Amino acid sequence: MKLQPPQAEFARRLGHDFTDASLLEEALTHASHSGPVRRDNQRLEFLGDRVLGLVIAEALLADDPDAREGDLAPRFNALVRKEACAEIAEAIDLGSALIMGRSERATGGRRKQALLADAMEAVIAAVYLDAGFAAAQDLVLRLWAPRIRVAEATARDPKTALQEWAQARGLTPPDYVEEGRRGPDHAPQFTISAVLSTGERATATANSKRAAQQAAAGALLERLEGHA
């Protein structure tokens, strides 16, 4: 089959030449536009979620052979969560290629995070079914590479990683602002924001100032790299 221009252009941005273009069409079809002869992307989303998880898990194990499961799990969850998938989809303008009903388009469906995340997972499955695991793995690693690097850096020392990020862009080191403290003296909770000179900031709460600073730095760095 021949893809329509928006889907064909998306395939070029994706960097995969589909042997079976109907797989990509299905991956990009929202339930609002499905019918007897057009399947929506829910089944592919189910498969793509598993393929994504396997690729990311293998990548994290390979990058940090000594890490324990407790260290790997939060990195894994940050990389495969729906918000991350939606941000990747936005970066490659997946929304412009979505096939959906008129009412869904009218309510901003092309920008909805849930729809973008589901379609991103479905696209991964489409590549997997079209060309095998190696092709899907290459796609995921290419699109997720900056986030994987951030996950590894923040796991070691988020404050140092954020400072290096800022300095590499000619910015001053981040400030850490204590926003509040609550709880009894024997179990305090500190809320601290990591703030860049550009105004970008992220806030976290922990049972020590250092832990709150590290968590805030990690959250800010992940957000910055996710939109780079």
Secondary structure, 3 states (H helix, E strand, C coil): CCCCHHHHHHHHHHCCCCCCHHHHHHHCECHHHCECCECCCHHHHHHHHHHHHHHHHHHHHHHCCCCCHHHHHHHHHHHHCHHHHHHHHHHCCHHHHCECCHHHHHCCHHHCHHHHHHHHHHHHHHHHHHHCHHHHHHHHHHHHHHHHHHHHHHHHCHHHHHHHHHHHCCCCCCEEEEEEEECCCCCCEEEEEEECCCCCEEEEEECCHHHHHHHHHHHHHHHHHHCC
